[in-house]
Amino acid sequence: MKLLQLKKLQKEYLESIGFSWHTDADGSEYLSNEIVCVKQSEANAYYEAANELYDMFIAAAQNVIDNNRFDELGIPFNLIDCIKMSWENEVHWHLYGRFDFAGGLDGKGIKLLEFNADTPTTLFESAILQWALLKQNGMDESSQFNNIYESLMDNFKRLITLEESTESFEEHYKGWKILFSSVAGSMEEELTTKLLAHIAKEAGFETDFAYVDEVEFSEDGIFKDGKNYEYWFKLLPWEDIAIEEGELALLLTQIMRNQKAIILNPGYTLLFQSKGILKILWELYPNHPLLLETSDQPLVAKSYVKKPVFGREGANISIVKDSKPLCENGGPYGNGKFVYQEFTELNSHQNEYYQAGVFFAYEGCGLGFRKGSLILDNSSKFVGHSIEED
């Protein structure tokens, strides 16, 4: 791997644009001042991989629905109707997600680790800050695989046009409003949500923000301060709604059934989000070059990673080599379902590991990296990139 050391973005600048979690609990800086040098051909390969995999995820989700395999993915029963309704009607448009990849640099093949399809973060860092880092250092800020902002703006318009072209947006837009919500207490999630609201407003929507506990729900729709919203974006995982707010899960399903609101990201993105779908993908596309063998049982004669089907920030993940744990993290997901995915090393440099994240909004639209130890967790750092000619 080739890395460049740049002058870091100053905390005063970061705070002036609302980016407040620039320092981790141990006092270290969350944003790395190094960038990964990516060849143009490597950037193209990340883009193509995201597009091909999205089509494969659609086929896998259809297999789950057709064959009633929800339990294999750990899908809560009270979301199945919601998932089916959102899948069957194209108005439930998938706004954005993020693929996490191993490999892709120095001749290493790209391998899918998982798809954060419902509530992906690192959006502000990827769309805004890595661009700003190049600009501050006098580099060509356009020399990135990074059109996340523009792709999201177009995909908001597709909520109305429901097709690739967005030219008819103004003709068909009838003043519909989007309410954006995150859970109170997480600045990262709040800023991610407010960035999305800003992009939607720039696309032409009327928008507002409210914490989840400030939103009013009824079978007649979704409201804030008595105002009805046709769309509700929630940076709140569907599985958390199902498990912790069961009545809300059923009410949202009824709101959809009554066609009173459209929820972003749609319910069916929980199928993509569940790591259980990695097993379905391997069944449908065995030995596909972008996939790693994945099962609901420990792999035989192979090193593997044990992952909870729903988990975040490296919690409850363990790497097993020669039938013995190489490393493992604790966490709150130990009582759920797990999958076992063939182990593959991340890109690495001087005992630090780099995982590529590729955002998807109708198509692959941007690249960023996280670096850390063998299991990336909430202590990992964000690393930008620049593209060099081959």
Secondary structure in CASP SS format (residue, H / E / C, confidence):
PFRMAT SS
TARGET T0000
AUTHOR 0000-0000-0000
METHOD secondary structure of the structure
MODEL  1
M C 1.00
K C 1.00
L E 1.00
L E 1.00
Q E 1.00
L C 1.00
K C 1.00
K C 1.00
L C 1.00
Q C 1.00
K H 1.00
E H 1.00
Y H 1.00
L H 1.00
E H 1.00
S H 1.00
I C 1.00
G C 1.00
F C 1.00
S C 1.00
W C 1.00
H C 1.00
T E 1.00
D C 1.00
A C 1.00
D C 1.00
G C 1.00
S C 1.00
E E 1.00
Y C 1.00
L E 1.00
S E 1.00
N E 1.00
E E 1.00
I E 1.00
V E 1.00
C E 1.00
V E 1.00
K E 1.00
Q H 1.00
S H 1.00
E H 1.00
A H 1.00
N H 1.00
A H 1.00
Y H 1.00
Y H 1.00
E H 1.00
A H 1.00
A H 1.00
N H 1.00
E H 1.00
L H 1.00
Y H 1.00
D H 1.00
M H 1.00
F H 1.00
I H 1.00
A H 1.00
A H 1.00
A H 1.00
Q H 1.00
N H 1.00
V H 1.00
I H 1.00
D H 1.00
N C 1.00
N C 1.00
R C 1.00
F H 1.00
D H 1.00
E H 1.00
L H 1.00
G C 1.00
I C 1.00
P C 1.00
F H 1.00
N H 1.00
L H 1.00
I H 1.00
D H 1.00
C H 1.00
I H 1.00
K H 1.00
M H 1.00
S H 1.00
W H 1.00
E H 1.00
N C 1.00
E C 1.00
V C 1.00
H C 1.00
W C 1.00
H C 1.00
L C 1.00
Y C 1.00
G E 1.00
R E 1.00
F E 1.00
D E 1.00
F E 1.00
A E 1.00
G C 1.00
G C 1.00
L C 1.00
D C 1.00
G C 1.00
K C 1.00
G C 1.00
I C 1.00
K E 1.00
L E 1.00
L E 1.00
E E 1.00
F E 1.00
N E 1.00
A C 1.00
D C 1.00
T C 1.00
P C 1.00
T C 1.00
T C 1.00
L H 1.00
F H 1.00
E H 1.00
S H 1.00
A H 1.00
I H 1.00
L H 1.00
Q H 1.00
W H 1.00
A H 1.00
L H 1.00
L H 1.00
K H 1.00
Q H 1.00
N C 1.00
G C 1.00
M C 1.00
D C 1.00
E C 1.00
S C 1.00
S C 1.00
Q C 1.00
F C 1.00
N E 1.00
N C 1.00
I H 1.00
Y H 1.00
E H 1.00
S H 1.00
L H 1.00
M H 1.00
D H 1.00
N H 1.00
F H 1.00
K H 1.00
R H 1.00
L H 1.00
I H 1.00
T H 1.00
L C 1.00
E C 1.00
E C 1.00
S C 1.00
T C 1.00
E C 1.00
S C 1.00
F H 1.00
E H 1.00
E H 1.00
H H 1.00
Y C 1.00
K C 1.00
G C 1.00
W C 1.00
K E 1.00
I E 1.00
L E 1.00
F E 1.00
S E 1.00
S E 1.00
V C 1.00
A C 1.00
G C 1.00
S C 1.00
M H 1.00
E H 1.00
E H 1.00
E H 1.00
L H 1.00
T H 1.00
T H 1.00
K H 1.00
L H 1.00
L H 1.00
A H 1.00
H H 1.00
I H 1.00
A H 1.00
K H 1.00
E H 1.00
A H 1.00
G C 1.00
F C 1.00
E E 1.00
T E 1.00
D E 1.00
F E 1.00
A C 1.00
Y C 1.00
V H 1.00
D H 1.00
E H 1.00
V C 1.00
E E 1.00
F E 1.00
S E 1.00
E C 1.00
D C 1.00
G E 1.00
I E 1.00
F E 1.00
K E 1.00
D C 1.00
G C 1.00
K E 1.00
N E 1.00
Y E 1.00
E C 1.00
Y E 1.00
W E 1.00
F E 1.00
K E 1.00
L E 1.00
L C 1.00
P C 1.00
W H 1.00
E H 1.00
D H 1.00
I H 1.00
A H 1.00
I H 1.00
E H 1.00
E C 1.00
G H 1.00
E H 1.00
L H 1.00
A H 1.00
L H 1.00
L H 1.00
L H 1.00
T H 1.00
Q H 1.00
I H 1.00
M H 1.00
R H 1.00
N C 1.00
Q C 1.00
K C 1.00
A C 1.00
I E 1.00
I E 1.00
L E 1.00
N C 1.00
P C 1.00
G C 1.00
Y C 1.00
T H 1.00
L H 1.00
L H 1.00
F H 1.00
Q H 1.00
S C 1.00
K C 1.00
G C 1.00
I H 1.00
L H 1.00
K H 1.00
I H 1.00
L H 1.00
W H 1.00
E H 1.00
L H 1.00
Y C 1.00
P C 1.00
N C 1.00
H C 1.00
P C 1.00
L C 1.00
L C 1.00
L C 1.00
E C 1.00
T E 1.00
S E 1.00
D C 1.00
Q C 1.00
P C 1.00
L C 1.00
V C 1.00
A C 1.00
K C 1.00
S C 1.00
Y E 1.00
V E 1.00
K E 1.00
K E 1.00
P E 1.00
V C 1.00
F C 1.00
G C 1.00
R C 1.00
E C 1.00
G C 1.00
A C 1.00
N C 1.00
I C 1.00
S E 1.00
I E 1.00
V E 1.00
K E 1.00
D C 1.00
S C 1.00
K E 1.00
P E 1.00
L E 1.00
C E 1.00
E E 1.00
N C 1.00
G C 1.00
G C 1.00
P C 1.00
Y C 1.00
G C 1.00
N C 1.00
G C 1.00
K C 1.00
F E 1.00
V E 1.00
Y E 1.00
Q E 1.00
E E 1.00
F C 1.00
T C 1.00
E C 1.00
L C 1.00
N E 1.00
S E 1.00
H E 1.00
Q C 1.00
N C 1.00
E E 1.00
Y E 1.00
Y E 1.00
Q E 1.00
A E 1.00
G E 1.00
V E 1.00
F E 1.00
F E 1.00
A C 1.00
Y C 1.00
E C 1.00
G E 1.00
C E 1.00
G E 1.00
L E 1.00
G E 1.00
F E 1.00
R E 1.00
K E 1.00
G E 1.00
S C 1.00
L C 1.00
I C 1.00
L C 1.00
D C 1.00
N C 1.00
S C 1.00
S C 1.00
K E 1.00
F E 1.00
V E 1.00
G E 1.00
H E 1.00
S E 1.00
I E 1.00
E E 1.00
E C 1.00
D C 1.00
END
